[in-house]
């Protein structure tokens, strides 16, 4: 069992305690980067960083598909595209643990069931709040909707900027990566695919 530092155990603000070894790992990284983790401005940084990463990775604590459990079958005969555009999200790349910041467009063509529109964003965030690559994030969101809503089609397009490319390495700011996944009629029927991409603004 992890040992906990005293101040964290009795934090009057009710913040969760952080194990010694987690804080020591952050201190090691600070030293390796060239700074002194014991100086005043960095003294509380290890626990702050640890709690921040717990928040960044909340997706590991949930099954995103749970947001699609409550469905509505009384849709008044509606049989057109349902689209949620420009959903902002933040993730972290699994290669450098650097931020991925972007937006997603999620659409589906219902068969006989729909969900509350906010649930599409919750599915996205559930998968995004994990260490990710954009390609897998795109596939996970589309597969989840396909498997649980059984629609005629699913279309997911994600546009994002990756700090592992913009802030390090090649250092090319202003570059965005686009990934897409089409399933069902959006993959098989050219007119349906063109329609949904047009609605998304492509």
LODRENRO-276794 format. One record per residue: x, y negated, z of N, C-alpha, C, O, CB in turn; residue in three letters. Coordinates in steps of 0.02 Angstrom, whole numbers, padded with zeros to 5 digits, always signed. Glycine has a CB too. Example, Ala and Ser with C-alpha at 12.3 -4.5 7.8 and 13.67 -1.06 7.14 Angstrom:
2
+00660+00284+00390+00615+00225+00390+00660+00165+00390+00712+00166+00423+00565+00224+00452ala
+00642+00112+00354+00684+00053+00357+00645-00002+00394+00670-00057+00402+00704+00030+00286ser
// end
This chain:
202
+00042+00060+00000+00000+00000+00000+00044-00062+00000+00096-00063+00034-00048+00000+00061unk
+00025-00113-00037+00065-00174-00042+00062-00213+00022+00010-00217+00054+00041-00217-00101unk
+00120-00242+00042+00120-00285+00101+00102-00355+00079+00117-00375+00022+00189-00284+00136unk
+00071-00393+00123+00047-00460+00107+00084-00511+00148+00099-00498+00207-00028-00465+00117unk
+00098-00568+00120+00131-00621+00158+00082-00652+00206+00022-00657+00191+00161-00674+00110unk
+00107-00673+00263+00064-00700+00316+00021-00758+00295-00040-00756+00306+00105-00720+00373unk
+00049-00811+00265+00009-00870+00247-00049-00853+00201-00103-00883+00207+00052-00922+00214unk
-00039-00805+00156-00093-00788+00111-00150-00752+00147-00209-00761+00131-00067-00745+00054unk
-00131-00711+00197-00182-00673+00233-00231-00720+00269-00290-00705+00275-00149-00626+00283unk
-00204-00777+00293-00245-00823+00332-00260-00887+00295-00273-00939+00326-00209-00839+00397unk
-00259-00885+00229-00272-00944+00190-00341-00973+00206-00391-00940+00194-00266-00928+00114unk
-00343-01034+00234-00408-01063+00254-00453-01078+00195-00513-01088+00203-00397-01127+00294unk
-00424-01079+00135-00464-01094+00075-00497-01030+00048-00534-01033-00001-00421-01126+00021unk
-00484-00974+00080-00516-00912+00060-00488-00882-00004-00521-00840-00035-00588-00922+00052unk
-00428-00903-00024-00399-00875-00086-00374-00805-00072-00352-00790-00016-00341-00920-00112unk
-00377-00761-00122-00356-00691-00111-00282-00686-00095-00242-00724-00123-00373-00648-00172unk
-00263-00639-00052-00192-00630-00036-00154-00602-00096-00182-00568-00138-00184-00584+00025unk
-00090-00616-00098-00047-00593-00153+00008-00549-00124+00043-00570-00078-00017-00653-00193unk
+00016-00488-00150+00068-00443-00124+00138-00473-00131+00152-00511-00177+00066-00377-00161unk
+00182-00455-00082+00251-00478-00083+00285-00465-00150+00318-00509-00178+00291-00446-00027unk
+00278-00403-00176+00316-00385-00235+00295-00426-00297+00335-00437-00342+00308-00311-00250unk
+00231-00447-00298+00208-00488-00354+00240-00557-00351+00264-00583-00401+00131-00494-00354unk
+00241-00587-00291+00273-00652-00283+00348-00648-00296+00377-00693-00327+00260-00680-00213unk
+00379-00593-00274+00451-00585-00286+00466-00580-00360+00518-00605-00383+00478-00523-00249unk
+00421-00549-00398+00432-00544-00470+00432-00612-00503+00472-00626-00547+00378-00500-00502unk
+00386-00656-00480+00384-00723-00508+00446-00763-00488+00473-00800-00528+00320-00760-00485unk
+00468-00755-00425+00529-00789-00403+00589-00767-00445+00632-00808-00463+00542-00775-00328unk
+00592-00703-00460+00647-00677-00501+00646-00709-00570+00699-00728-00596+00642-00600-00508unk
+00587-00716-00599+00581-00747-00665+00602-00821-00663+00634-00845-00709+00510-00741-00691unk
+00583-00855-00609+00602-00926-00603+00678-00932-00598+00708-00975-00631+00569-00958-00540unk
+00710-00890-00558+00783-00891-00552+00816-00876-00620+00864-00908-00640+00807-00840-00499unk
+00789-00825-00654+00818-00805-00718+00811-00860-00770+00854-00867-00814+00784-00741-00744unk
+00757-00901-00764+00747-00957-00810+00795-01015-00795+00805-01059-00836+00675-00981-00807unk
+00824-01015-00733+00874-01066-00717+00855-01113-00662+00890-01163-00650+00889-01104-00776unk
+00800-01100-00627+00779-01146-00574+00782-01112-00506+00798-01052-00502+00707-01172-00587unk
+00768-01150-00455+00771-01125-00386+00701-01116-00358+00666-01166-00347+00812-01173-00341unk
+00678-01055-00348+00609-01044-00325+00597-01069-00254+00540-01071-00232+00592-00971-00329unk
+00650-01087-00218+00641-01111-00150+00634-01187-00145+00621-01214-00091+00699-01089-00107unk
+00644-01222-00201+00635-01295-00196+00562-01312-00187+00518-01272-00203+00664-01330-00259unk
+00549-01372-00161+00482-01390-00139+00429-01381-00193+00375-01353-00179+00481-01461-00116unk
+00443-01403-00253+00392-01401-00306+00375-01331-00329+00323-01320-00360+00416-01440-00364unk
+00419-01282-00315+00409-01214-00338+00392-01165-00281+00380-01106-00293+00470-01190-00374unk
+00391-01190-00220+00384-01145-00163+00318-01105-00165+00317-01046-00148+00387-01185-00098unk
+00264-01137-00186+00200-01103-00189+00183-01076-00258+00130-01047-00269+00145-01150-00166unk
+00228-01086-00306+00215-01064-00374+00204-00989-00381+00160-00969-00419+00272-01085-00418unk
+00243-00947-00347+00231-00874-00356+00160-00852-00341+00131-00813-00379+00279-00835-00312unk
+00130-00877-00287+00062-00856-00271+00013-00888-00320-00038-00857-00338+00043-00875-00199unk
+00027-00949-00342-00018-00981-00390-00017-00943-00457-00070-00930-00486+00004-01055-00402unk
+00042-00925-00479+00048-00888-00542+00012-00821-00537-00023-00801-00584+00122-00878-00561unk
+00022-00786-00482-00010-00721-00473-00086-00727-00475-00118-00687-00509+00012-00690-00406unk
-00114-00776-00441-00187-00784-00441-00211-00805-00510-00265-00785-00532-00209-00837-00389unk
-00171-00846-00544-00191-00867-00612-00195-00806-00658-00241-00801-00698-00140-00918-00640unk
-00147-00759-00652-00147-00701-00695-00205-00654-00679-00231-00620-00723-00082-00664-00690unk
-00224-00651-00616-00284-00613-00598-00345-00641-00634-00389-00604-00657-00295-00613-00522unk
-00348-00708-00638-00404-00741-00672-00400-00731-00747-00451-00717-00779-00405-00816-00656unk
-00340-00739-00776-00332-00729-00848-00353-00659-00869-00378-00649-00925-00259-00742-00868unk
-00343-00610-00826-00355-00540-00844-00417-00510-00811-00419-00450-00798-00295-00499-00824unk
-00466-00551-00798-00528-00527-00768-00563-00474-00811-00604-00435-00785-00576-00585-00756unk
-00548-00472-00875-00579-00424-00919-00565-00352-00901-00604-00307-00919-00557-00436-00989unk
-00511-00340-00864-00496-00272-00844-00543-00247-00789-00547-00187-00776-00425-00268-00820unk
-00579-00293-00758-00624-00274-00703-00695-00260-00726-00737-00245-00684-00624-00329-00650unk
-00709-00265-00791-00777-00255-00815-00779-00216-00880-00730-00212-00917-00811-00323-00824unk
-00836-00188-00893-00850-00156-00957-00893-00206-00997-00951-00216-00981-00888-00086-00948unk
-00864-00237-01049-00901-00288-01086-00969-00265-01114-01014-00305-01124-00860-00313-01143unk
-00975-00200-01125-01038-00176-01154-01097-00183-01106-01154-00180-01127-01030-00103-01173unk
-01083-00194-01042-01138-00202-00994-01182-00262-01011-01240-00264-00993-01110-00209-00923unk
-01153-00310-01047-01191-00371-01065-01242-00356-01120-01285-00397-01134-01143-00426-01088unk
-01235-00298-01152-01282-00280-01205-01334-00229-01181-01372-00202-01221-01245-00252-01264unk
-01335-00217-01115-01380-00166-01088-01453-00188-01090-01498-00147-01100-01360-00149-01017unk
-01466-00252-01080-01535-00277-01081-01552-00301-01150-01526-00353-01173-01545-00333-01028unk
-01595-00265-01184-01614-00282-01252-01687-00301-01256-01727-00284-01212-01598-00225-01300unk
-01705-00335-01311-01774-00355-01323-01795-00326-01390-01763-00336-01441-01781-00433-01323unk
-01850-00290-01389-01875-00259-01451-01933-00297-01482-01952-00284-01539-01896-00187-01437unk
-01962-00343-01444-02017-00384-01470-01987-00447-01502-01979-00498-01469-02068-00403-01414unk
-01972-00442-01566-01939-00497-01601-01984-00529-01653-01961-00568-01695-01875-00473-01634unk
-02048-00514-01651-02096-00546-01696-02083-00534-01769-02098-00576-01811-02097-00619-01683unk
-02054-00476-01785-02040-00461-01855-01978-00494-01882-01964-00490-01942-02098-00481-01897unk
-01938-00527-01839-01877-00561-01862-01828-00509-01889-01811-00461-01855-01846-00603-01806unk
-01803-00520-01950-01757-00472-01980-01701-00507-02019-01676-00481-02069-01794-00424-02025unk
-01683-00567-01996-01628-00604-02028-01567-00605-01982-01569-00578-01927-01651-00676-02045unk
-01514-00637-02006-01451-00639-01970-01457-00677-01904-01488-00730-01901-01396-00670-02013unk
-01427-00650-01852-01418-00685-01788-01345-00703-01784-01301-00660-01788-01442-00641-01726unk
-01330-00768-01776-01260-00791-01778-01246-00839-01721-01284-00885-01707-01246-00825-01844unk
-01191-00827-01687-01165-00873-01637-01097-00897-01662-01050-00858-01670-01159-00840-01565unk
-01093-00963-01675-01033-00992-01706-00990-01028-01655-01013-01051-01604-01052-01039-01762unk
-00925-01033-01673-00878-01076-01636-00877-01062-01561-00879-01108-01521-00896-01148-01648unk
-00873-00998-01543-00868-00980-01472-00795-00988-01450-00752-00951-01474-00894-00907-01459unk
-00780-01036-01406-00711-01044-01385-00689-00987-01339-00729-00961-01300-00701-01111-01349unk
-00626-00968-01344-00601-00916-01299-00526-00926-01288-00492-00960-01327-00615-00845-01327unk
-00502-00895-01236-00430-00894-01222-00410-00824-01204-00445-00790-01166-00411-00944-01166unk
-00353-00802-01230-00326-00737-01214-00251-00744-01206-00224-00800-01207-00344-00683-01269unk
-00216-00688-01198-00143-00689-01195-00116-00631-01236-00141-00575-01232-00118-00685-01121unk
-00064-00645-01275-00037-00593-01318+00002-00542-01277+00038-00560-01230+00008-00624-01372unk
-00005-00479-01294+00026-00426-01256+00100-00420-01269+00135-00383-01233-00008-00360-01271unk
+00126-00455-01319+00197-00451-01334+00239-00501-01294+00294-00484-01272+00208-00462-01408unk
+00213-00562-01285+00250-00613-01249+00211-00642-01190+00236-00685-01153+00270-00669-01296unk
+00150-00619-01180+00105-00644-01128+00095-00720-01136+00085-00755-01087+00134-00628-01058unk
+00097-00743-01198+00086-00813-01213+00013-00824-01232-00020-00778-01254+00133-00837-01271unk
-00013-00885-01222-00084-00898-01235-00103-00889-01308-00065-00905-01354-00101-00968-01214unk
-00163-00862-01317-00198-00861-01382-00261-00902-01371-00302-00885-01329-00214-00786-01406unk
-00268-00956-01408-00325-01001-01399-00361-01008-01466-00330-01025-01517-00302-01070-01372unk
-00426-00996-01466-00461-00999-01529-00536-01000-01522-00563-01017-01469-00442-00943-01571unk
-00569-00982-01576-00642-00979-01577-00663-00919-01618-00627-00896-01663-00672-01045-01606unk
-00722-00894-01602-00748-00835-01636-00817-00850-01664-00854-00891-01637-00750-00774-01589unk
-00834-00815-01718-00901-00818-01747-00926-00746-01748-00895-00701-01776-00900-00850-01821unk
-00983-00734-01716-01009-00667-01709-01080-00665-01737-01123-00704-01718-01009-00644-01634unk
-01092-00618-01783-01158-00612-01814-01178-00539-01818-01137-00494-01823-01158-00643-01885unk
-01244-00528-01814-01270-00461-01826-01338-00466-01859-01374-00515-01850-01274-00420-01760unk
-01355-00415-01896-01420-00411-01928-01460-00358-01890-01448-00298-01899-01414-00393-02005unk
-01507-00379-01847-01541-00331-01803-01584-00281-01841-01612-00295-01894-01584-00368-01754unk
-01587-00222-01812-01631-00170-01838-01698-00174-01801-01750-00188-01831-01599-00099-01831unk
-01697-00163-01736-01758-00169-01696-01744-00191-01625-01786-00184-01581-01796-00102-01696unk
-01685-00219-01614-01668-00243-01547-01620-00302-01551-01576-00304-01593-01637-00186-01506unk
-01631-00350-01506-01587-00408-01501-01569-00417-01427-01599-00387-01383-01622-00472-01529unk
-01519-00460-01415-01499-00476-01347-01499-00552-01339-01501-00588-01388-01429-00447-01330unk
-01498-00574-01276-01491-00646-01264-01428-00670-01298-01376-00638-01294-01490-00661-01188unk
-01432-00727-01330-01376-00751-01371-01312-00761-01332-01257-00753-01359-01395-00815-01405unk
-01317-00779-01267-01257-00789-01227-01218-00724-01217-01159-00725-01202-01274-00819-01160unk
-01253-00667-01225-01220-00603-01214-01165-00590-01264-01116-00555-01249-01271-00547-01216unk
-01171-00617-01324-01118-00609-01374-01054-00642-01351-00999-00615-01359-01140-00637-01443unk
-01061-00702-01321-01002-00737-01295-00972-00698-01236-00911-00696-01228-01020-00808-01273unk
-01015-00669-01195-00990-00631-01137-00951-00569-01159-00901-00551-01128-01049-00610-01092unk
-00974-00537-01212-00937-00480-01239-00868-00502-01263-00818-00470-01247-00976-00446-01297unk
-00866-00557-01300-00802-00584-01323-00755-00598-01265-00697-00577-01266-00813-00649-01363unk
-00780-00633-01213-00737-00651-01157-00715-00590-01118-00659-00588-01091-00774-00699-01111unk
-00758-00539-01114-00739-00479-01078-00678-00445-01109-00635-00420-01073-00796-00430-01077unk
-00674-00445-01175-00616-00415-01209-00558-00464-01213-00500-00444-01210-00636-00392-01279unk
-00572-00529-01219-00519-00579-01225-00479-00586-01161-00419-00602-01163-00548-00646-01245unk
-00511-00576-01104-00477-00584-01039-00437-00521-01021-00443-00494-00967-00528-00600-00984unk
-00397-00501-01069-00350-00445-01061-00289-00462-01103-00292-00508-01144-00383-00376-01083unk
-00235-00426-01095-00178-00435-01140-00200-00407-01208-00225-00351-01212-00113-00399-01113unk
-00191-00447-01261-00223-00430-01324-00177-00442-01384-00125-00474-01379-00286-00471-01332unk
-00198-00415-01440-00178-00438-01506-00244-00456-01541-00295-00425-01529-00136-00382-01547unk
-00242-00505-01584-00304-00531-01613-00340-00479-01654-00402-00477-01655-00289-00592-01656unk
-00302-00438-01689-00334-00387-01730-00376-00339-01688-00432-00322-01707-00281-00348-01770unk
-00348-00318-01632-00386-00272-01589-00446-00306-01557-00499-00276-01551-00340-00243-01535unk
-00437-00368-01536-00493-00406-01507-00551-00409-01556-00609-00399-01537-00471-00477-01488unk
-00536-00423-01619-00588-00426-01671-00624-00359-01677-00686-00357-01682-00558-00446-01738unk
-00586-00305-01678-00615-00239-01685-00656-00219-01624-00710-00190-01630-00561-00187-01697unk
-00631-00235-01564-00666-00216-01503-00734-00250-01497-00783-00219-01478-00623-00232-01442unk
-00736-00314-01513-00799-00351-01509-00850-00323-01559-00908-00311-01541-00788-00426-01522unk
-00828-00312-01621-00875-00288-01672-00897-00217-01656-00956-00201-01665-00842-00290-01741unk
-00852-00174-01634-00871-00105-01618-00920-00102-01561-00967-00062-01562-00809-00064-01601unk
-00910-00144-01511-00955-00145-01453-01026-00163-01474-01074-00130-01452-00929-00195-01400unk
-01033-00214-01515-01099-00235-01538-01131-00181-01582-01190-00165-01576-01095-00302-01576unk
-01091-00152-01626-01115-00100-01672-01140-00039-01633-01193-00012-01647-01058-00079-01720unk
-01101-00018-01584-01118+00042-01546-01179+00034-01501-01216+00082-01491-01059+00063-01505unk
-01189-00026-01474-01241-00034-01423-01306-00065-01450-01359-00054-01421-01215-00076-01368unk
-01303-00104-01503-01364-00133-01531-01389-00095-01592-01447-00103-01612-01352-00206-01549unk
-01347-00052-01621-01367-00013-01680-01398-00056-01734-01451-00039-01760-01416+00042-01659unk
-01365-00112-01753-01394-00157-01803-01382-00132-01874-01348-00082-01885-01366-00227-01795unk
-01410-00169-01922-01396-00154-01992-01324-00174-02010-01293-00144-02053-01446-00190-02038unk
-01300-00225-01976-01233-00249-01992-01204-00292-01936-01242-00322-01898-01233-00287-02056unk
-01138-00295-01932-01102-00338-01884-01047-00373-01922-01013-00343-01964-01074-00296-01824unk
-01037-00437-01907-00982-00475-01937-00949-00516-01881-00983-00554-01846-01007-00521-01995unk
-00884-00509-01874-00847-00547-01824-00787-00579-01859-00748-00544-01892-00824-00501-01765unk
-00780-00644-01852-00722-00680-01878-00691-00720-01820-00727-00756-01785-00742-00727-01938unk
-00626-00713-01811-00591-00748-01757-00535-00790-01787-00496-00766-01828-00563-00698-01705unk
-00532-00852-01766-00479-00898-01786-00443-00919-01722-00475-00942-01674-00506-00960-01826unk
-00376-00912-01721-00341-00928-01659-00269-00951-01672-00239-00934-01722-00340-00868-01613unk
-00245-00990-01624-00175-01012-01624-00137-00972-01571-00163-00961-01516-00169-01089-01611unk
-00077-00949-01588-00038-00907-01544+00024-00944-01520+00067-00962-01560-00019-00841-01579unk
+00029-00955-01454+00086-00991-01427+00151-00953-01436+00205-00983-01435+00075-01005-01353unk
+00147-00887-01445+00209-00849-01457+00240-00869-01524+00299-00854-01536+00195-00774-01456unk
+00201-00902-01567+00227-00926-01631+00234-01001-01632+00280-01028-01663+00181-00903-01687unk
+00188-01037-01598+00189-01110-01602+00237-01142-01552+00263-01196-01564+00120-01136-01590unk
+00250-01108-01494+00290-01138-01442+00358-01105-01433+00400-01129-01395+00253-01136-01377unk
+00370-01050-01468+00434-01014-01464+00447-00982-01532+00408-00989-01579+00433-00960-01405unk
+00502-00946-01536+00518-00911-01598+00522-00958-01657+00566-01002-01659+00466-00858-01612unk
+00478-00950-01706+00479-00991-01766+00456-01063-01752+00468-01107-01793+00435-00960-01819unk
+00423-01075-01695+00401-01142-01674+00365-01179-01731+00389-01230-01755+00460-01183-01650unk
+00308-01153-01750+00270-01183-01804+00201-01202-01779+00154-01163-01784+00264-01135-01864unk
+00193-01263-01751+00128-01284-01725+00078-01297-01781+00097-01310-01838+00136-01347-01683unk
+00015-01294-01763-00038-01309-01811-00058-01250-01854-00100-01258-01899-00017-01364-01854unk
-00029-01192-01842-00044-01133-01882-00097-01091-01847-00092-01078-01787+00020-01091-01895unk
-00148-01071-01883-00201-01029-01855-00203-00962-01892-00190-00959-01953-00270-01064-01859unk
-00220-00910-01856-00226-00844-01885-00301-00827-01888-00338-00840-01841-00187-00791-01844unk
-00322-00797-01943-00392-00777-01951-00396-00702-01961-00360-00674-02003-00425-00814-02010unk
-00440-00670-01922-00453-00598-01931-00528-00589-01937-00567-00629-01910-00424-00556-01871unk
-00549-00537-01972-00620-00524-01980-00633-00449-01982-00590-00409-01999-00647-00558-02045unk
-00695-00432-01962-00717-00363-01969-00790-00364-01989-00832-00395-01957-00707-00323-01903unk
-00804-00328-02043-00873-00322-02069-00895-00249-02062-00857-00203-02079-00877-00346-02143unk
-00955-00239-02039-00981-00171-02030-01052-00167-02057-01088-00217-02058-00979-00150-01956unk
-01072-00109-02079-01139-00099-02105-01150-00137-02170-01108-00136-02215-01190-00120-02054unk
-01208-00172-02174-01225-00206-02236-01175-00262-02253-01166-00278-02312-01294-00235-02231unk
-01143-00292-02203-01096-00345-02216-01032-00319-02249-00995-00356-02280-01079-00383-02152unk
-01020-00255-02241-00963-00224-02274-00983-00194-02342-00946-00199-02391-00933-00169-02230unk
-01042-00165-02344-01063-00127-02404-01096-00169-02458-01095-00151-02517-01109-00072-02384unk
-01127-00225-02437-01165-00266-02485-01132-00334-02493-01128-00373-02445-01239-00273-02462unk
-01109-00349-02553-01072-00411-02566-01115-00472-02551-01089-00520-02522-01048-00413-02637unk
-01178-00472-02570-01221-00530-02559-01232-00543-02485-01231-00601-02463-01289-00520-02594unk
-01241-00490-02446-01249-00499-02374-01186-00526-02342-01188-00569-02298-01269-00432-02341unk
-01129-00501-02365-01065-00525-02339-01055-00598-02355-01033-00637-02313-01007-00483-02366unk
-01069-00618-02417-01062-00687-02437-01109-00732-02397-01091-00789-02380-01075-00695-02512unk
-01169-00707-02384-01218-00747-02346-01193-00761-02275-01194-00818-02252-01286-00711-02344unk
-01169-00709-02241-01149-00718-02172-01086-00761-02168-01079-00802-02122-01137-00651-02138unk
-01040-00753-02215-00980-00795-02215-00997-00868-02229-00966-00913-02202-00929-00770-02266unk
-01047-00879-02273-01070-00947-02287-01100-00978-02225-01088-01037-02210-01121-00947-02345unk
-01140-00940-02188-01171-00965-02127-01116-00982-02074-01124-01028-02034-01221-00913-02098unk
-01062-00945-02076-01007-00958-02030-00965-01018-02051-00926-01045-02012-00963-00896-02024unk
-00974-01039-02113-00937-01097-02138-00876-01080-02179-00831-01121-02187-00916-01139-02081unk
-00874-01019-02206-00817-00998-02248-00836-00995-02321-00794-00978-02363-00791-00930-02224unk
// end
